[in-house]
Amino acid sequence: MINSRKMPSKITEILVNQATFKNNRAKITPTYINYFFSSNGTGKSTVAKTIRSGKGVTFATGTTTEDKKIMLYDQDYIERNVRSNENLPGVYTINSTNAEIQENINELKKKKETLDEKRTNAIEDRDRHEQKLEQLNNQFYSNCWDKTEAIRKTFAKTQKGFKASKKKFVDKLLETAPLSQDTQKLKDLYDTAYAEDAKQYPKFNESIDPSILDKVQDNEILSIAIVNSADTQLASFFKQIGATEWVQQGHSEFQKKTNGRCPYCSRELEPSFEQEFQRSFDDQYEHNRQRLRLFLENYRKTANNLFSSIRKIPEPLYPTIERQNYNDKLNAIKGVITGNIEKIRSKIEEPSKIVELNGLKAMLTDLQGMITGFNSLIDENNTIVASKSVKKQECKEAVFALMAFDMKELIANYQQAKEQIDDEIKAQETKIKESYTSLTSINEQIVELNQQTVETETAMNNINTMLQDSGFQGFKLRPAKALSDDKKAPTINYEVVRTETGTVAKNLSEGERNFIAFMYFLQQVYGSDNKNGNLKDKIVIIDDPVSSMDSSTLFIVSAEIRKLVSICRNNADNRRNLTDDNFIKQIFIFTHNAFFQREVSYEYENEYNYVSFYLISKKNNQSDVKLCEKQNPNCPTHMMNVNPVKNSYATLWEEYQQASGAVLINVMRRILEYYFLQICGHSRASLRKQILEDNRDKFIQDGFQNYNLASAILSYITDESMGITDDVLFVETDVNDDQCRKTFELIFQCMGQEQHFNMMMNK
C-alpha cells in the first residue's frame, strides 16, 4: 500500500532530549509499526527508554497510559528478570479446567454463535439493500444528467462546480424547489449576469483640503516688511548705501573663510569688527528672517504631500475616464506651487519686500470636483459588478428550479423507491445494534468466568517448548516453591533449572539468558501479569533482541517478532491477516543487526501509511533520528519507505563468498565502506587509525602481508560515498584469495564486529 500520509496510532509524537540528544532534540512522529536501525552506541536505547518512561511522549486523544500497557524489552529487562537468578514472576493465561464453569462458558458461546449468525445475516441483508440503493442512485443520477443536458448546455456557466460529478449535480437538484420559468427572460438574465469583461475598479483619493496651502502656519510673515532697526554707525552706513541685505548675505557666506580680512578689499579687519557687525542688526530682524525660512520649509513640505496624493492614478484605471484634463489640471497646480515657492525665496533674499502668493483653493476645488465625478462613475460600475454576483446566484437558482420542475415526476418516483430501501436498511441496522449489545454482554460474562480459571502453567510450558525447539535442552522452567498451602492456586513464580540435576541453573551463557528473557517477554505480551486475567492492549518496544544469539536462534526470534508485528498490523490493515488479534496497538523495534532488520521488516517496506523506518546516527557525540523515505518514482506526489538496510548489502556478502582476484578485493572494499562508514558512522581516518595503528600488532604477527593488504584495501575507501557504489575498482591482479579473506575477517575482529561478520557468513 502506497500513501502520501502516515497513519497516527496511540503514541503520536516522541520528543527525545536525553543523553546524546540533549543538544539536538529529536522529534519523532511514529505510526503503527516503527523500525529503528543504528550501530551500537548511537542512542537507540535512549529513544526506547524515552518511549517507556512516557516523558516527552504525546498520546492520541482519549488514550492514556492507564488503559494501555507499555512493555519494553531491553538489557535492563534481562537484568531484572533473568541475570539476577531470582524467580521469574508467573504469567497468567486463561485455561478452562473447571467443568461447571466450562459448561457455562460453552452455553454462552452457543448463544454467541447464534447471535453472530443473526448479526451476520442482518449485515448481509443490509449490504444487499445498500447495493440496491447504490444501483437506484446511479440510475437516477444518469437519468437526471441525460434529461437535463439541453438546459445545462444553454446555461453552461451556471453549472460551475457541478460538471464533474453527477451526484453533486443531483444533490443540488433535489434540494431545489421546482418552479416553472420564462425561458426567454431567464436567458436575458443569464447573458447579462455572466458577461466576461465586467470587473470592479479602485477609486481616486478624495481626501483633499482645497485650502490647505492657504493655511500654512505663519503665512502672515509674507506681508511684513522685514527691516533692520539697529542705530550703530555701521548700520547707518549699510542703510545709507542700501546694502543691508547684501552685507548680511556676504557676511554669512564669507565670514569664516577670510581669516579676519575683508572679503572685498582684503584689508585686515579690526578685532572689534565682528562685535560691531553683530550690533548693526537687531534681534527682531533676525527672528523674522528665521520665521520666513521656516515658512518656506513648511510650505514646500505641505505642497509636496498634497501633490504626491493628487498625482496618484488608481490602477487599473476605469476605462471611460479621460486622463488628459486631469493631467492638465495637475500641471497647472504644479506651476502655481512652483511660482509661490519662488516668491517666498525672493522675499528671503529681500526681506523688506511684501509678497502675496497666488491662491490655489479654486484650482484644488475644481480638481476635487473632477475626482468626485470620476469616483461617481467608478461607484456606478462597481455597484453593478457587485450586484452581478447576486444576479449570478439568482440565475443559477432559477436554472436549477427549472430543471427540478422538468424532473418533478422522475424525482417523485425516485424518492418513493429510496424511502422503501432506507426503511429496510434501518430495520437491519436495528438488528445489528441489538445483536452487538447482546454480544457485548455475553463477552463480559465469558471474561468474568475466564477470570475464575486463570493459570500460569501454559506460559511456562510454552517457554519450555520453545527452548527445546531452539536447541536449548540443558535447562527449563519449573514452578518455584509455592508461597501458600493452596495447591490449586496458580504458580506465583518460575525458576530456571538444569534438566539433568533439577537444580537451579547458574552460569547461563549470554545467549541462553537473553533467549529465556525474550521468551518470557513474549509470554507477558500474550498474557497478563495479574491473576484477574485482565488483558490490556499493549504498546510493545523491543530493543536489540538478538544480542549474543546464534543464527538459528535469531531466526526463531525474528519469526516471533513478525507475529507481534502482524498483530499490530491488524489495527491499520486487516486484509490478508494471519491472526484475528489486534491487542498490540503500536510496536517499536530497535536493532543494530542488519540481518535481523531485514528478517522482521521485509514484508512491510511497501506499506508506507502505517510503517516507518528510521536511521539513528551520531556525530560529534550528538545523536540524530532520520525518517527514511523518498519520493515515489511511480507517483511523484507520494512518498515511499526506504529501509536503511539495503538488500544490495546482503548481495555483496554473497558475492564475497564466490568472488576471486580483483573482484574479491573490490567487493571487500564496498562492504567495508558501506558498513563501517555509513552504518557504524566511522570516518575514513578513524577507520584506518583503529585498524592500522591501534591493532597493528595483530596484522604483523605472521609478517607484513596482512598489514599491507589491509592498508591497500582501506586506501580505496572514501568518505563521500552515499550508498553501495561501483565507481572505484581495485586493479591489483596478483592477490591470494585466502589471504584476502583472512585479512578481511581480521578487520572485523579488530573493529569488534566479529558477530556481524559471522552472521553475514552464516556461521
JOLIN-V436279 format. One record per residue. RES is the residue in three letters. PHI is phi in radians with two decimals (NA if undefined). OMEGA is omega in whole degrees, 0 to 359 (999 if undefined). D_FIRST is the distance of its C-alpha to the first C-alpha in Angstrom with 1 decimal. Layout:
((RES;PHI;OMEGA;D_FIRST) (RES;PHI;OMEGA;D_FIRST))
This chain:
((MET;NA;179;0.0) (ILE;-2.05;181;3.8) (ASN;-2.41;182;6.6) (SER;-1.71;185;10.2) (ARG;-2.49;176;11.3) (LYS;-1.40;179;11.5) (MET;-1.44;177;12.2) (PRO;-1.35;177;15.8) (SER;-2.05;186;17.2) (LYS;-1.24;173;20.9) (ILE;-1.63;186;21.9) (THR;-1.77;181;20.9) (GLU;-2.74;178;23.1) (ILE;-2.27;175;25.1) (LEU;-1.94;182;28.1) (VAL;-1.92;180;29.7) (ASN;-2.40;180;33.2) (GLN;-1.86;174;35.1) (ALA;0.90;184;36.6) (THR;-1.33;174;35.3) (PHE;-1.70;188;33.1) (LYS;-1.06;181;36.2) (ASN;-1.72;180;36.8) (ASN;-2.57;187;33.2) (ARG;-1.00;180;31.3) (ALA;-1.77;176;27.6) (LYS;-1.96;183;25.3) (ILE;-2.05;176;22.0) (THR;-1.98;189;19.4) (PRO;-1.37;172;17.4) (THR;-2.00;182;14.4) (TYR;-1.26;184;14.2) (ILE;-1.99;188;13.9) (ASN;-2.33;179;15.9) (TYR;-1.89;178;17.3) (PHE;-2.08;180;20.5) (PHE;-2.09;177;22.3) (SER;-2.95;171;25.9) (SER;-1.41;180;29.3) (ASN;-1.13;176;31.9) (GLY;1.45;182;33.8) (THR;-1.67;176;31.3) (GLY;2.13;183;30.6) (LYS;-1.17;178;27.7) (SER;-1.18;176;30.1) (THR;-1.10;178;31.2) (VAL;-1.11;181;27.6) (ALA;-1.07;181;27.3) (LYS;-1.19;177;30.8) (THR;-1.08;179;30.1) (ILE;-1.09;182;27.2) (ARG;-1.12;183;29.6) (SER;-1.26;182;32.5) (GLY;1.48;179;30.7) (LYS;-1.40;183;32.6) (GLY;1.43;182;30.5) (VAL;-1.78;177;27.7) (THR;-1.89;180;26.6) (PHE;-1.71;176;25.3) (ALA;-1.11;180;23.5) (THR;-0.96;179;26.1) (GLY;1.58;181;27.7) (THR;-1.84;177;26.8) (THR;-2.32;178;29.6) (THR;-1.23;181;30.4) (GLU;-1.33;182;32.7) (ASP;-1.71;176;30.1) (LYS;-2.27;178;27.6) (LYS;-1.71;178;28.9) (ILE;-1.62;184;27.8) (MET;-2.07;182;28.4) (LEU;-2.08;172;28.8) (TYR;-1.81;177;29.5) (ASP;-2.71;182;31.4) (GLN;-1.11;177;34.8) (ASP;-1.10;178;36.5) (TYR;-1.08;180;35.1) (ILE;-1.10;180;36.6) (GLU;-1.03;183;39.9) (ARG;-1.15;193;40.2) (ASN;-1.80;185;39.5) (VAL;-2.21;190;40.7) (ARG;-1.12;181;42.6) (SER;-1.29;182;45.3) (ASN;1.06;174;46.2) (GLU;-1.53;181;46.5) (ASN;-1.18;174;45.4) (LEU;-1.46;176;41.7) (PRO;-1.06;181;41.3) (GLY;-1.17;176;40.4) (VAL;-1.86;186;37.0) (TYR;-1.57;174;37.3) (THR;-2.24;183;35.5) (ILE;-1.57;180;36.3) (ASN;-2.46;187;38.5) (SER;-1.33;179;40.6) (THR;-2.16;181;44.1) (ASN;-1.38;187;46.4) (ALA;-1.09;183;47.4) (GLU;-1.15;179;48.3) (ILE;-1.13;180;45.2) (GLN;-1.12;179;43.1) (GLU;-1.12;177;44.9) (ASN;-1.12;179;44.1) (ILE;-1.12;180;40.4) (ASN;-1.10;178;40.4) (GLU;-1.12;179;42.0) (LEU;-1.13;179;39.5) (LYS;-1.17;176;36.7) (LYS;-1.12;177;38.4) (LYS;-1.07;180;38.5) (LYS;-1.11;179;34.9) (GLU;-1.10;179;34.1) (THR;-1.11;179;36.3) (LEU;-1.15;177;34.6) (ASP;-1.06;179;31.1) (GLU;-1.15;178;32.3) (LYS;-1.09;180;33.9) (ARG;-1.16;178;30.8) (THR;-1.07;179;28.6) (ASN;-1.09;180;31.2) (ALA;-1.14;179;31.3) (ILE;-1.12;180;27.5) (GLU;-1.12;179;27.6) (ASP;-1.13;178;30.7) (ARG;-1.09;180;29.1) (ASP;-1.10;179;26.0) (ARG;-1.11;180;28.4) (HIS;-1.22;176;30.3) (GLU;-1.16;175;27.3) (GLN;-1.15;177;26.5) (LYS;-1.09;179;30.2) (LEU;-1.14;178;30.0) (GLU;-1.09;178;27.0) (GLN;-1.12;179;29.1) (LEU;-1.06;180;32.1) (ASN;-1.08;182;30.4) (ASN;-1.07;180;29.0) (GLN;-1.17;179;32.5) (PHE;-1.14;178;34.2) (TYR;-1.03;181;32.1) (SER;-1.13;180;32.9) (ASN;-1.10;180;36.6) (CYS;-1.10;181;37.0) (TRP;-1.07;183;35.2) (ASP;-1.22;186;37.5) (LYS;-1.31;179;40.7) (THR;-1.83;185;40.4) (GLU;-1.00;183;39.6) (ALA;-1.10;180;43.2) (ILE;-1.16;182;43.4) (ARG;-1.13;178;40.1) (LYS;-1.27;180;41.2) (THR;-1.13;181;44.6) (PHE;-1.99;190;43.2) (ALA;-1.03;185;40.0) (LYS;-1.25;176;39.9) (THR;-1.36;184;39.9) (GLN;-1.72;178;36.5) (LYS;-1.03;183;34.6) (GLY;1.63;181;31.4) (PHE;-2.13;186;31.6) (LYS;-1.36;187;31.2) (ALA;-1.63;185;27.5) (SER;-2.40;176;27.1) (LYS;-1.11;182;29.3) (LYS;-1.11;180;28.4) (LYS;-1.10;178;29.3) (PHE;-1.09;182;32.5) (VAL;-1.20;177;33.5) (ASP;-1.03;177;32.8) (LYS;-1.14;180;35.3) (LEU;-1.11;183;37.7) (LEU;-1.23;182;37.7) (GLU;-1.56;181;38.6) (THR;-1.76;178;41.4) (ALA;-1.23;180;44.9) (PRO;-1.18;181;46.3) (LEU;-2.73;178;49.4) (SER;-1.21;184;51.4) (GLN;-2.25;168;51.9) (ASP;-1.37;189;54.5) (THR;-1.10;180;52.3) (GLN;-1.20;178;54.7) (LYS;-1.10;179;54.8) (LEU;-1.12;179;51.1) (LYS;-1.18;178;50.8) (ASP;-1.09;178;53.3) (LEU;-1.07;180;51.4) (TYR;-1.08;182;48.2) (ASP;-1.11;180;49.9) (THR;-1.35;187;51.3) (ALA;-1.21;186;48.3) (TYR;-1.87;175;45.8) (ALA;-1.06;189;48.0) (GLU;-1.36;192;45.9) (ASP;-1.61;181;48.3) (ALA;-1.38;175;49.2) (LYS;-2.76;179;48.2) (GLN;-1.56;182;49.7) (TYR;-2.21;177;51.8) (PRO;-1.29;184;52.8) (LYS;-1.76;174;56.5) (PHE;-1.30;176;59.3) (ASN;-1.36;182;60.3) (GLU;-1.75;186;63.2) (SER;-1.42;180;64.1) (ILE;-2.08;174;67.3) (ASP;-1.78;184;70.6) (PRO;-1.03;184;73.3) (SER;-1.75;188;75.9) (ILE;-1.10;181;73.8) (LEU;-1.37;177;75.7) (ASP;-1.40;185;79.0) (LYS;-1.97;178;78.1) (VAL;-1.09;186;77.3) (GLN;-0.97;174;78.8) (ASP;1.24;180;82.4) (ASN;-1.26;179;83.1) (GLU;-1.21;179;86.8) (ILE;-1.09;181;87.3) (LEU;-1.19;183;87.6) (SER;-1.66;181;90.9) (ILE;-1.83;175;92.5) (ALA;-1.40;185;94.8) (ILE;-1.57;183;93.9) (VAL;-2.22;181;97.1) (ASN;-1.61;183;98.3) (SER;-1.85;180;101.1) (ALA;-1.17;185;102.0) (ASP;-2.03;178;105.8) (THR;-1.28;180;105.9) (GLN;-1.07;181;108.2) (LEU;-1.21;179;105.1) (ALA;-1.14;180;103.5) (SER;-1.12;179;106.7) (PHE;-1.11;180;106.7) (PHE;-1.07;181;103.1) (LYS;-1.18;183;104.0) (GLN;-1.07;182;107.3) (ILE;-1.65;178;105.5) (GLY;1.14;185;102.5) (ALA;-2.10;183;100.1) (THR;-1.02;183;98.4) (GLU;-1.24;181;94.9) (TRP;-1.13;179;95.4) (VAL;-1.17;180;96.4) (GLN;-1.06;180;93.6) (GLN;-1.15;180;91.0) (GLY;-1.11;179;92.7) (HIS;-1.07;180;92.9) (SER;-1.09;185;89.2) (GLU;-1.39;193;88.3) (PHE;-2.02;188;90.6) (GLN;-0.99;184;91.8) (LYS;-1.59;185;89.4) (LYS;-1.93;190;89.7) (THR;-1.83;177;93.6) (ASN;0.98;176;94.4) (GLY;1.42;179;97.2) (ARG;-1.94;177;98.8) (CYS;-1.24;182;99.4) (PRO;-1.24;185;96.8) (TYR;-1.84;182;99.4) (CYS;-1.97;176;102.6) (SER;1.20;177;101.0) (ARG;-1.34;180;103.8) (GLU;-1.21;184;102.8) (LEU;-1.45;177;102.4) (GLU;-1.13;179;104.2) (PRO;-1.02;183;102.2) (SER;-1.57;186;102.7) (PHE;-1.12;184;101.5) (GLU;-1.12;180;98.0) (GLN;-1.17;179;99.2) (GLU;-1.14;180;101.8) (PHE;-1.14;182;99.2) (GLN;-1.15;180;96.9) (ARG;-1.27;182;99.9) (SER;-1.46;179;100.4) (PHE;-2.27;184;97.3) (ASP;-1.42;184;97.1) (ASP;-1.13;182;93.9) (GLN;-1.12;178;93.6) (TYR;-1.05;180;93.5) (GLU;-1.15;181;90.6) (HIS;-1.11;181;88.7) (ASN;-1.16;177;89.0) (ARG;-1.12;177;87.8) (GLN;-1.15;177;84.7) (ARG;-1.05;182;84.1) (LEU;-1.15;179;84.3) (ARG;-1.12;179;81.7) (LEU;-1.15;179;79.4) (PHE;-1.10;178;79.8) (LEU;-1.05;180;78.8) (GLU;-1.09;181;75.6) (ASN;-1.16;181;74.7) (TYR;-1.14;181;75.6) (ARG;-1.09;181;73.6) (LYS;-1.10;179;70.5) (THR;-1.12;180;70.8) (ALA;-1.15;179;71.3) (ASN;-1.10;179;68.2) (ASN;-1.08;180;66.0) (LEU;-1.09;186;67.4) (PHE;-1.21;176;67.0) (SER;-1.06;181;63.4) (SER;-1.29;187;62.6) (ILE;-1.42;182;64.4) (ARG;-1.47;181;63.4) (LYS;-1.28;178;59.6) (ILE;-1.75;181;58.6) (PRO;-1.10;177;55.4) (GLU;-2.11;354;52.6) (PRO;-1.29;181;51.9) (LEU;-1.45;178;55.4) (TYR;-1.02;192;56.2) (PRO;-1.02;185;57.4) (THR;-1.35;182;60.6) (ILE;-1.39;178;62.0) (GLU;-1.61;186;64.7) (ARG;-1.41;189;64.4) (GLN;-1.08;180;67.7) (ASN;-1.05;180;69.9) (TYR;-1.13;180;67.7) (ASN;-1.15;178;67.8) (ASP;-1.07;180;71.6) (LYS;-1.14;178;72.0) (LEU;-1.09;180;69.9) (ASN;-1.12;179;72.1) (ALA;-1.13;179;75.2) (ILE;-1.10;180;74.1) (LYS;-1.07;180;73.1) (GLY;-1.11;180;76.6) (VAL;-1.12;180;78.4) (ILE;-1.08;179;76.3) (THR;-1.08;178;77.1) (GLY;-1.09;180;80.8) (ASN;-1.11;179;80.9) (ILE;-1.11;178;79.4) (GLU;-1.13;177;82.1) (LYS;-1.09;180;84.8) (ILE;-1.11;179;83.6) (ARG;-1.10;180;83.6) (SER;-1.15;178;87.2) (LYS;-1.26;177;88.3) (ILE;-1.10;178;86.8) (GLU;-1.26;180;88.9) (GLU;-2.32;188;92.0) (PRO;-1.02;183;91.6) (SER;-1.32;183;94.9) (LYS;-1.40;175;93.7) (ILE;-1.55;183;92.7) (VAL;-2.16;175;89.4) (GLU;-2.20;182;87.9) (LEU;-1.42;175;84.3) (ASN;-1.32;182;83.3) (GLY;-1.26;181;81.5) (LEU;-2.04;186;77.9) (LYS;-1.05;182;77.4) (ALA;-1.13;181;78.4) (MET;-1.15;179;76.1) (LEU;-1.19;177;73.1) (THR;-1.15;177;73.9) (ASP;-1.08;180;73.8) (LEU;-1.12;179;70.5) (GLN;-1.10;177;69.1) (GLY;-1.14;178;70.3) (MET;-1.08;179;68.6) (ILE;-1.10;178;65.2) (THR;-1.04;178;65.7) (GLY;-1.14;178;66.1) (PHE;-1.04;183;63.0) (ASN;-1.14;176;60.9) (SER;-1.12;177;62.3) (LEU;-1.12;180;61.0) (ILE;-1.12;179;57.6) (ASP;-1.05;180;57.5) (GLU;-1.06;179;58.3) (ASN;-1.09;184;55.5) (ASN;-1.14;177;53.0) (THR;-1.11;179;54.0) (ILE;-1.14;181;53.5) (VAL;-1.11;179;50.1) (ALA;-1.10;180;49.1) (SER;-1.31;180;50.3) (LYS;-1.12;178;48.3) (SER;-1.09;176;45.1) (VAL;-1.18;180;46.9) (LYS;-1.13;176;48.2) (LYS;-1.07;180;44.8) (GLN;-1.11;178;43.5) (GLU;-1.06;181;46.6) (CYS;-1.13;180;46.1) (LYS;-1.08;180;42.5) (GLU;-1.11;180;43.4) (ALA;-1.15;178;46.3) (VAL;-1.13;179;44.2) (PHE;-1.17;177;41.8) (ALA;-1.12;177;44.9) (LEU;-1.12;179;46.3) (MET;-1.16;177;43.2) (ALA;-1.10;178;43.0) (PHE;-1.16;180;46.7) (ASP;-1.18;182;46.2) (MET;-1.69;189;43.2) (LYS;-0.99;182;45.1) (GLU;-1.17;179;45.7) (LEU;-1.08;180;42.2) (ILE;-1.14;180;40.8) (ALA;-1.08;179;43.2) (ASN;-1.12;180;42.2) (TYR;-1.11;183;38.5) (GLN;-1.12;178;39.1) (GLN;-1.16;180;41.3) (ALA;-1.15;181;38.7) (LYS;-1.14;180;35.9) (GLU;-1.06;179;38.1) (GLN;-1.12;180;38.7) (ILE;-1.19;179;35.0) (ASP;-1.04;179;34.3) (ASP;-1.09;181;37.1) (GLU;-1.19;178;35.7) (ILE;-1.11;179;32.2) (LYS;-1.08;179;34.0) (ALA;-1.10;179;36.1) (GLN;-1.22;177;33.1) (GLU;-1.07;177;31.4) (THR;-1.09;178;34.7) (LYS;-1.08;180;34.7) (ILE;-1.10;181;31.1) (LYS;-1.13;178;32.2) (GLU;-1.09;179;35.4) (SER;-1.11;180;33.7) (TYR;-1.10;179;31.3) (THR;-1.07;179;34.4) (SER;-1.15;179;36.2) (LEU;-1.13;178;33.4) (THR;-1.07;179;33.1) (SER;-1.11;180;36.8) (ILE;-1.15;179;36.7) (ASN;-1.06;178;33.9) (GLU;-1.12;178;36.1) (GLN;-1.14;180;39.1) (ILE;-1.13;178;37.3) (VAL;-1.05;180;36.2) (GLU;-1.08;178;39.8) (LEU;-1.19;179;41.1) (ASN;-1.10;180;38.7) (GLN;-1.09;179;39.9) (GLN;-1.45;184;43.3) (THR;-2.23;180;42.1) (VAL;-1.18;179;40.1) (GLU;-2.66;184;40.9) (THR;-2.02;184;40.1) (GLU;-1.18;184;40.9) (THR;-1.06;180;37.5) (ALA;-1.06;179;35.8) (MET;-1.09;180;38.7) (ASN;-1.13;178;38.5) (ASN;-1.07;179;34.8) (ILE;-1.13;180;35.5) (ASN;-1.09;179;38.5) (THR;-1.12;180;36.6) (MET;-1.19;176;33.8) (LEU;-1.09;181;36.7) (GLN;-1.16;181;38.4) (ASP;-1.14;183;35.4) (SER;-1.59;178;34.7) (GLY;1.64;176;38.2) (PHE;-1.54;188;39.7) (GLN;-1.84;183;42.7) (GLY;-1.56;181;45.4) (PHE;-2.72;180;44.5) (LYS;-2.75;174;42.9) (LEU;-1.69;172;42.6) (ARG;-2.47;178;45.4) (PRO;-1.07;174;46.4) (ALA;-1.30;181;48.4) (LYS;-1.04;183;51.8) (ALA;-1.13;179;51.7) (LEU;-1.59;180;52.8) (SER;-2.39;180;54.4) (ASP;-1.52;181;56.6) (ASP;-1.38;183;54.2) (LYS;-1.22;180;53.0) (LYS;-1.47;181;50.5) (ALA;-1.17;180;48.7) (PRO;-1.07;176;45.3) (THR;-1.02;181;45.4) (ILE;-1.43;184;45.2) (ASN;-2.43;170;44.5) (TYR;-1.95;171;43.6) (GLU;-2.41;180;45.3) (VAL;-1.57;183;44.6) (VAL;-2.26;173;47.5) (ARG;-1.30;183;48.5) (THR;-1.24;183;48.5) (GLU;-1.34;186;51.8) (THR;-1.78;184;53.9) (GLY;1.33;179;52.1) (THR;-1.58;179;52.6) (VAL;-1.06;185;50.1) (ALA;-1.28;175;48.1) (LYS;-2.23;178;48.8) (ASN;1.02;174;47.9) (LEU;-1.14;178;44.4) (SER;-1.21;178;42.6) (GLU;-0.99;181;39.9) (GLY;-1.12;180;37.2) (GLU;-1.12;180;38.8) (ARG;-1.08;181;38.8) (ASN;-1.13;181;35.3) (PHE;-1.19;177;34.0) (ILE;-1.05;181;36.1) (ALA;-1.05;182;34.9) (PHE;-1.21;178;31.2) (MET;-1.08;178;31.9) (TYR;-1.14;177;33.8) (PHE;-1.04;179;31.0) (LEU;-1.01;181;28.6) (GLN;-1.12;176;31.2) (GLN;-1.17;177;31.5) (VAL;-1.12;183;27.7) (TYR;-1.36;186;28.0) (GLY;-1.97;183;31.5) (SER;-2.47;178;33.7) (ASP;-1.78;175;36.5) (ASN;-2.36;190;38.8) (LYS;-1.40;177;40.8) (ASN;-1.47;175;39.9) (GLY;1.27;182;36.6) (ASN;-1.31;182;34.6) (LEU;-1.74;179;31.0) (LYS;-1.46;169;29.2) (ASP;-1.15;189;25.5) (LYS;-2.26;167;24.8) (ILE;-1.98;190;23.3) (VAL;-1.88;177;23.4) (ILE;-2.16;182;24.3) (ILE;-2.15;185;25.0) (ASP;-1.99;177;27.0) (ASP;0.87;185;27.8) (PRO;-1.39;187;28.1) (VAL;-1.94;178;29.2) (SER;-1.13;177;32.2) (SER;1.11;177;35.2) (MET;-1.90;177;33.5) (ASP;-1.36;187;33.9) (SER;-1.14;181;31.1) (SER;-1.18;178;31.5) (THR;-1.16;178;31.2) (LEU;-1.03;179;28.2) (PHE;-1.09;181;26.4) (ILE;-1.15;179;27.4) (VAL;-1.08;179;26.4) (SER;-1.06;180;23.0) (ALA;-1.11;180;22.5) (GLU;-1.19;179;23.6) (ILE;-1.20;176;21.3) (ARG;-1.07;176;18.3) (LYS;-1.12;178;19.7) (LEU;-1.10;179;19.8) (VAL;-1.09;180;16.3) (SER;-1.11;177;15.3) (ILE;-1.12;179;17.6) (CYS;-1.12;181;16.1) (ARG;-0.98;183;12.5) (ASN;-1.08;177;14.0) (ASN;-1.27;182;14.8) (ALA;-1.88;185;11.3) (ASP;-2.71;183;9.6) (ASN;-1.73;174;12.5) (ARG;-1.34;178;11.2) (ARG;0.92;183;12.8) (ASN;-1.31;179;14.5) (LEU;-1.56;179;17.3) (THR;-2.58;179;19.4) (ASP;-1.55;183;20.2) (ASP;-1.26;175;21.1) (ASN;-2.58;186;19.4) (PHE;-1.32;172;22.4) (ILE;-1.56;187;20.7) (LYS;-1.49;180;19.3) (GLN;-2.84;182;18.5) (ILE;-2.42;178;18.9) (PHE;-2.20;182;20.1) (ILE;-2.13;181;20.8) (PHE;-2.01;178;23.4) (THR;-2.78;170;24.8) (HIS;-1.93;185;26.8) (ASN;-1.60;184;26.3) (ALA;-1.10;181;24.0) (PHE;-1.13;179;24.0) (PHE;-1.09;179;23.1) (GLN;-0.98;180;20.3) (ARG;-1.16;183;18.7) (GLU;-1.09;185;19.6) (VAL;-1.68;186;17.9) (SER;-2.18;189;14.7) (TYR;-1.08;181;13.9) (GLU;-1.31;193;11.4) (TYR;-2.09;183;9.2) (GLU;-1.07;183;9.5) (ASN;-1.53;182;6.1) (GLU;-1.59;188;4.8) (TYR;-1.13;192;6.5) (ASN;-1.30;178;7.3) (TYR;-2.27;177;9.1) (VAL;-2.29;178;10.1) (SER;-2.27;175;12.8) (PHE;-2.03;180;15.2) (TYR;-2.23;174;18.8) (LEU;-2.08;178;21.9) (ILE;-1.76;180;25.2) (SER;-2.28;180;28.2) (LYS;-2.44;178;31.9) (LYS;-2.46;182;34.5) (ASN;0.95;178;38.0) (ASN;1.07;175;37.4) (GLN;-2.15;182;34.7) (SER;-1.62;181;31.2) (ASP;-2.54;178;28.1) (VAL;-2.03;182;24.4) (LYS;-2.06;173;21.8) (LEU;-1.30;185;18.1) (CYS;-1.61;179;16.7) (GLU;-2.67;177;14.4) (LYS;-2.67;178;15.0) (GLN;-1.19;179;14.6) (ASN;-1.30;183;12.0) (PRO;-1.10;180;14.7) (ASN;-1.48;180;12.9) (CYS;-2.64;189;12.5) (PRO;-1.01;180;15.2) (THR;-1.46;181;14.7) (HIS;-2.03;177;11.4) (MET;-1.87;177;11.2) (MET;-2.48;180;9.5) (ASN;-1.22;171;10.7) (VAL;-2.28;177;14.0) (ASN;-1.30;182;15.5) (PRO;-1.09;174;19.1) (VAL;-1.66;186;20.3) (LYS;-1.42;176;19.9) (ASN;-1.12;181;20.0) (SER;-1.12;177;22.8) (TYR;-1.15;177;24.9) (ALA;-1.10;179;25.1) (THR;-1.10;178;25.9) (LEU;-1.06;179;28.8) (TRP;-1.18;175;30.2) (GLU;-1.15;177;30.2) (GLU;-1.11;181;32.0) (TYR;-1.01;183;34.4) (GLN;-1.27;183;35.6) (GLN;-1.99;187;36.4) (ALA;-1.32;177;37.6) (SER;-2.65;176;41.2) (GLY;1.12;183;43.4) (ALA;-1.11;178;42.1) (VAL;-1.09;179;38.5) (LEU;-1.07;180;38.6) (ILE;-1.05;181;39.9) (ASN;-1.18;178;37.2) (VAL;-1.12;178;34.4) (MET;-1.05;178;36.1) (ARG;-1.03;182;36.3) (ARG;-1.17;178;32.5) (ILE;-1.13;181;31.7) (LEU;-1.08;182;34.2) (GLU;-1.10;182;33.0) (TYR;-1.23;188;29.3) (TYR;-1.28;187;29.9) (PHE;-1.42;182;33.0) (LEU;-1.49;187;32.5) (GLN;-1.56;183;28.8) (ILE;-1.52;184;27.7) (CYS;-1.47;174;31.1) (GLY;1.53;176;32.2) (HIS;-1.27;168;35.6) (SER;-1.68;180;37.4) (ARG;-1.06;182;39.2) (ALA;-1.15;181;42.5) (SER;-1.16;179;41.7) (LEU;-1.16;179;40.4) (ARG;-1.12;180;43.6) (LYS;-1.11;183;45.8) (GLN;-1.15;183;44.3) (ILE;-1.51;190;44.5) (LEU;-1.54;180;47.7) (GLU;-1.88;184;49.7) (ASP;-1.19;183;48.8) (ASN;-2.06;184;48.5) (ARG;-1.02;183;51.0) (ASP;-1.06;182;53.2) (LYS;-1.20;184;50.6) (PHE;-1.51;183;50.2) (ILE;-1.95;180;53.9) (GLN;-1.04;182;55.1) (ASP;-1.92;184;55.6) (GLY;1.88;185;56.4) (PHE;-1.66;183;54.5) (GLN;-1.13;179;52.5) (ASN;-1.10;181;49.3) (TYR;-1.11;181;49.9) (ASN;-1.14;180;50.3) (LEU;-1.16;178;47.3) (ALA;-1.08;179;45.0) (SER;-1.10;180;46.5) (ALA;-1.14;180;45.8) (ILE;-1.13;183;42.1) (LEU;-1.16;181;41.6) (SER;-1.17;180;43.3) (TYR;-1.56;183;40.4) (ILE;-1.41;179;37.8) (THR;-2.12;178;36.8) (ASP;-1.37;191;35.4) (GLU;-1.41;186;33.7) (SER;-1.10;182;31.0) (MET;-1.95;179;27.4) (GLY;-3.09;178;25.8) (ILE;-1.42;189;26.9) (THR;-2.01;181;29.1) (ASP;-2.12;193;31.6) (ASP;-1.51;180;34.1) (VAL;-2.08;183;36.9) (LEU;-2.12;174;38.8) (PHE;-1.47;189;41.5) (VAL;-1.84;179;44.4) (GLU;-1.13;183;46.9) (THR;-1.84;184;47.7) (ASP;-1.60;180;50.3) (VAL;-2.20;178;48.0) (ASN;-1.72;185;48.2) (ASP;-1.05;181;44.8) (ASP;-1.11;179;45.9) (GLN;-1.13;178;47.2) (CYS;-1.06;182;44.0) (ARG;-1.16;177;41.9) (LYS;-1.12;178;44.5) (THR;-1.12;180;44.4) (PHE;-1.06;180;40.5) (GLU;-1.16;180;40.5) (LEU;-1.11;177;43.3) (ILE;-1.06;179;41.2) (PHE;-1.11;179;38.5) (GLN;-1.12;181;41.2) (CYS;-1.15;179;42.9) (MET;-1.53;180;39.7) (GLY;1.26;183;39.2) (GLN;-2.08;180;36.1) (GLU;-1.09;179;37.6) (GLN;-1.08;179;35.0) (HIS;-1.14;179;32.2) (PHE;-1.08;181;34.3) (ASN;-1.11;180;35.0) (MET;-1.14;182;31.4) (MET;-1.19;177;30.3) (MET;-1.60;180;33.4) (ASN;1.02;177;32.5) (LYS;-1.45;999;35.9))
